[in-house]
Structure formats: C-alpha cells, structure tokens
Amino acid sequence: MKQLLPPAHVPLWLLILLQVAISASSLVVEIVAGRMIAPYVGMSLYTWTSIIAVVLAGFSVGHWWGGRIAGLETARALRITGWTMIAAAGTTAGATLLLRGFAGPVIESLPHPLAAITALSMLAFFLPSLFAGVPAPILTVAAMRDRDQSERALGSMFAAGAIGAIAGTLLAGFVFVPWIGSVATLLVIAATYCIAALTCFWLGGTSPRKSVLPALAIGLAGLIGLGAQKLPSVCDRESSYYCLRTVDLSQDPQNPVSLMVVDHLAHGISARDAPRIMFTQHAALLDALPRMRMQRTGFTSFHIGGGTYSVPRAWADRGISGITIAEIDPEVTAMAQNAFWFKPDTATIIHGDARLALRNSDQRFDVIVGDAFTDIAAPEHLVTLEFFDLVSQRLAPDGVFVMNLMDNIDRLDALAAVVATMRQVFPSVEVWTEASPPSKGERRVFVLLASAQDSPVSAIDTPAPDVTRFQVLDTAFIDSILNSKAAHILTDDHAPLSFLMGFDPVLQ
C-alpha cells in the first residue's frame, strides 16, 4: 500500500485538527480526574493541587519525549505517535480499574491525606497525561517542516493547543460529566485517542501488513474500556458537584435509617420515623442551639447547605415554618426527597450558591444556619469578614447565626481564624462542642453561635442520637487560643481555611 499523503504534504488543517482533539481530550481527563478521585479522598484544594501537578508533570515528560521523536523522519515520527495514542487510550480507559483496585490499599498504607491524594493521582493519571503530551511537539514539527512561512504554522499549532484546552475544559464541566458521567467520559476520550492513533498511522504510511499490531492494540484498549464500563458505579447519583450514595443503616427494615455519602464522607443520617432525632453532633447542635435561643416556633430561618435536609425536616415536623434552604446541587435535594423523607413543600429551596442567594435577598431572618463544611474541604467564601458582615445584615435584631466547623484539636488554627473574623462583626461569638475531654489528634466538631448577646445557658443536652451534653467553651480559653495563634482575619482577598484545616501537626 502506497502512502496516501506524503509527510511533506500533510494538510496543515489536519494537523491542527489533531492538535485540537488531543489537547481537548487531555484537559477533559484532567477535569474528570478530580471527579473520579473525590469518592476516595474528597474534593478539596489539595485534591486539585495534586491532580494539576501530576497532570502537568505527565505533560512535561510527554513533551520532552515527543521532542526527541520529532527529530526523526516525519513518517516514522507519526507512526510512533500512533503508538503513543494507543497507550494514551489504554491508560485512560484503565484509570477507572486502577482506582477501583488500588485506592483502598493506597489509602490504608498512606494515612496522611495529602500523601494518599498525590499517590492516587500519580497511579491513575500520570501515564495518560504523559502519553497525551507526546504528540504536540511532533505534530508541530510536522506542520513546520518543508513549508513556506513555517512561523505561521508554529503559531497555528500553539493556538490549536490552547483552543483544544479551552474546549476540553468546557466540554468536561458542561457536557460530559453532567450528561454521561466520569467513566463513560474516559471511554469517549479513549475512543478519541484511538481515532487519533489511526490517523497518525495513516499519515505515517503504515501498510496493511503492518496494521495488524496497531489494530490488536486498539482492540486491547477497547477491552480495557469495556471492563471499566462493566464495573458497578461507585455513585448512586453523579452530579455536576458530587458523587452521591445512599447507605441503608437500618437494623429493622420496618424502621428505615439512611446515610448520605457525599464523595468520600458521611454527610448526614436520617430516620424515616424519627425526624426530630439528629444522628451527628453537628446536626444536633445546629438543630438545638437556634431553638434554645428562639424559645418559640414562630421564627424564620435561612439554611446554607441542604445535605440530608435533617434540620429543616425536624423543624418542619415541630411546626416551624418560614424555612429557606440554599443548596447548590439539585441532585442533593432530589436524593433528600427520595431517600431521606424530606418534603419540599415545607420549605423554599434555592438551588445556587448560598452567599449569592443571601445577597440577593432583602429578607431578614431570625436564624441563619451554616452547614456547608466537610472535613478538609471548606467553601472559603463562606467564612470571610465580608460574608459575616452580609450575614449580620440579613439577621433580625435578636437573630442568631450558627455554623459548624471541624478542626484538629492539636492545632485549632482554623477555629481561631474563624472566631477572630466573626468577632469583627458580632458582639458575641460562642464556641460549642461536646462536653468531653479531647483526645490527641482528634478532629473535633465545633458549632459557632454568633449574635448580639450571649446565650442564657452554658450547656444543653440533646440527642445525637443518644442524649449528649454539649457546652460552650469558656471565653478566656478561646481568648488564649486566639492570642497563641495570632489568628488571621479571613477576607475575600485571603482566606486560606483549607490550609488551616487540612494539615496535621506532623508536618509542622
């Protein structure tokens, strides 16, 4: 078989198209990587930092390797590129299998979360990025070689790579993940790489006799992809934001109890027949403290984050109305309705960012509840001086703001920073937690209560689900923590809450 398109006459438009397609595909993989790792280690600043670093490392090695290949005769370089595209297809399709098979052992062997996140990113996504990085210098050299105005060809190839990266980012976030999910998205990308491989073999003049091995390799990549597709999904629902699962905790099938898992974290628990019982400490405090302060059922509330909707459900069951909930993910609301017995007609639900919803509202609420914080992932725009000032503007004169927070008992940097920031706005800032001695290394649940005056009591007993005593920490003790930490005021310009929450003392 004669070569149909001699390398010297490969159309520039075709090389540009290949560059766009491969660049777009590689960025889709980078975005999907965060979504796929989240069910194992969560989604946080550290997750994205690790993924971006690993992907860029893969691209860098791939570009270096591709530069060496680009020095070869064009047809041979294109054939080698075809093989690297098959490798990219196979490793991309196999990323799901690697995560399913090795995430557990990696996390168990690397107890520090940052080490586990980095290791999983390397395991699943370094090789796909490496192989996807190889074609760029090869295609660029092929576009410039033996052409007039090669400088224009160089600029066109760089522009094609950037356009592809933009397209891939948009496609991943707005099309692929919401419509078909992460695993299917990787299979689409693997198929794209296979098409790119066939194109490169064709441009490189691969004869029918020598096409058998590439065909077998592409078939193997397809089998890997089919194997990944056959695996049961780790998510009951995969939304644009989270991997959502429902776990049945019922000991008695006649009295169902459900757990919502958001990414890798237990997010909330609800019982069908006991809507007023809270099963976690933070939910128990978020439920009990506002009711203790209001001393009535006729109060209005704004809830930042829905989750299992346990607190709004409990309040509705007590006859409390005027409930507004800002939940960014409609799929979370749908799951709360279908699996956690929340009745949507008992509240006004806003699907969007809570800060934006609060800013756009002119209503003043008796209670504002902040329940959007999990582990080392925290929405930093909801803990700043500017946000707390907005909250104070939306509170009634005798209103209260409560929010949950987790921090390492050996550090308390995040707690100190948030309390110091809240004190800039509210005359009274109380820190509530379980009335029990702390243990070394414990990540403890705190609930902060801010208002114009102190609470009338310093301790409460409430089910969590067993009756538990919670107390407010002494003001002098909190002052000593703030003084020892030289607590930083969090602002929209600088609010490193994830950093303050996420590192263990061993790293100091």
RAQUI-V132041 format. One record per run of one state. SS is the DSSP state (h for helix, s for strand, l for the rest). FROM is the first residue (numbers start at 1). LEN is the number of residues. If there is no record, write none. Layout:
SS/FROM/LEN, SS/FROM/LEN
This chain:
l/1/6, h/7/3, l/10/2, h/12/30, l/42/3, h/45/26, l/71/3, h/74/36, l/110/3, h/113/32, l/145/5, h/150/31, l/181/1, h/182/22, l/204/4, h/208/23, l/231/6, s/237/2, l/239/4, s/243/6, l/249/8, s/257/6, l/263/2, s/265/7, l/272/9, h/281/14, l/295/6, s/301/4, l/305/5, h/310/8, l/318/5, s/323/4, l/327/3, h/330/10, l/340/4, h/344/3, l/347/1, s/348/3, l/351/3, h/354/7, l/361/4, s/365/6, l/371/2, s/373/2, l/375/2, s/377/2, l/379/1, h/380/3, l/383/2, h/385/10, s/395/14, l/409/4, h/413/11, l/424/4, s/428/7, l/435/8, s/443/9, l/452/7, s/459/5, l/464/3, s/467/6, l/473/2, h/475/11, l/486/11, h/497/6, l/503/2, h/505/3, l/508/1
